[in-house]
Amino acid sequence: MIPDHCRFCKGKLHEGTTEFMAHAAGEVIVIKDVPAYVCEQCGEAYYTTGTSRKIDGVMRDAQAKKLCMRPLPAGEVSLKG
């Protein structure tokens, strides 16, 4: 069930899309155009059960290296001394 308000800042949620980013198999995976309920104040995203299942499927395929993904330029920075 999707809440009416953001659990973090209490902002109002509206239907929209977002990007989901995670690590899998040593790579950063970005899933674009993910349907979500997005907080208009802080940008926190909430997913339906169906959308969460689709994300899980993509992440399983990424972990198993079964996806053909477009490479993205990226940089890495560490705050460790």
C-alpha positions as CSV (number, residue, x, y, z in Angstrom):
1,M,0.0,0.0,0.0
2,I,1.3,3.4,-0.9
3,P,1.2,6.0,1.9
4,D,-0.5,9.4,1.4
5,H,2.5,11.3,2.7
6,C,6.2,10.9,2.7
7,R,7.4,8.9,5.8
8,F,10.6,11.1,6.0
9,C,9.4,14.7,5.5
10,K,5.6,14.4,5.5
11,G,5.5,15.9,2.0
12,K,2.7,15.1,-0.4
13,L,3.1,12.3,-2.9
14,H,2.2,12.4,-6.6
15,E,2.4,9.9,-9.4
16,G,5.5,10.2,-11.6
17,T,8.6,8.4,-12.6
18,T,12.1,8.2,-11.2
19,E,15.4,6.4,-11.7
20,F,16.4,3.4,-9.5
21,M,20.1,3.0,-9.0
22,A,21.9,0.1,-7.3
23,H,25.0,-2.1,-7.4
24,A,24.9,-5.6,-9.0
25,A,27.7,-7.8,-10.1
26,G,30.3,-5.1,-9.5
27,E,28.5,-2.6,-11.6
28,V,26.2,0.3,-11.0
29,I,22.8,-0.4,-12.6
30,V,20.4,2.5,-13.4
31,I,16.8,1.7,-14.3
32,K,15.1,4.7,-16.0
33,D,11.5,5.7,-16.2
34,V,10.4,3.7,-13.1
35,P,6.7,4.5,-12.2
36,A,6.6,5.7,-8.6
37,Y,4.8,7.9,-6.1
38,V,7.3,10.7,-5.6
39,C,7.4,13.2,-2.7
40,E,7.2,16.7,-4.0
41,Q,9.3,18.0,-1.1
42,C,12.3,15.6,-0.8
43,G,12.0,13.4,-3.9
44,E,11.7,10.1,-2.0
45,A,10.1,7.5,-4.2
46,Y,7.5,4.8,-3.3
47,Y,6.9,1.8,-5.5
48,T,3.8,-0.4,-5.9
49,T,4.3,-4.1,-5.4
50,G,4.1,-4.7,-9.1
51,T,6.9,-2.2,-9.8
52,S,9.0,-3.6,-7.0
53,R,8.7,-7.0,-8.5
54,K,9.8,-5.7,-11.9
55,I,12.8,-4.0,-10.3
56,D,13.7,-7.2,-8.5
57,G,13.6,-9.1,-11.9
58,V,15.9,-6.6,-13.6
59,M,18.3,-6.8,-10.6
60,R,18.3,-10.6,-10.7
61,D,19.1,-10.5,-14.5
62,A,21.8,-7.9,-13.9
63,Q,23.4,-10.0,-11.1
64,A,23.4,-13.0,-13.4
65,K,24.9,-10.8,-16.2
66,K,21.9,-11.6,-18.4
67,L,21.2,-8.0,-19.4
68,C,22.5,-6.1,-22.4
69,M,23.0,-2.6,-20.9
70,R,24.1,0.6,-22.5
71,P,27.4,1.8,-20.8
72,L,27.2,5.1,-19.0
73,P,30.0,7.5,-18.2
74,A,30.6,7.5,-14.4
75,G,33.1,8.8,-11.9
76,E,33.9,7.5,-8.4
77,V,35.0,9.6,-5.5
78,S,36.0,8.4,-2.0
79,L,35.8,10.4,1.2
80,K,38.2,8.0,2.9
81,G,41.6,9.7,3.7
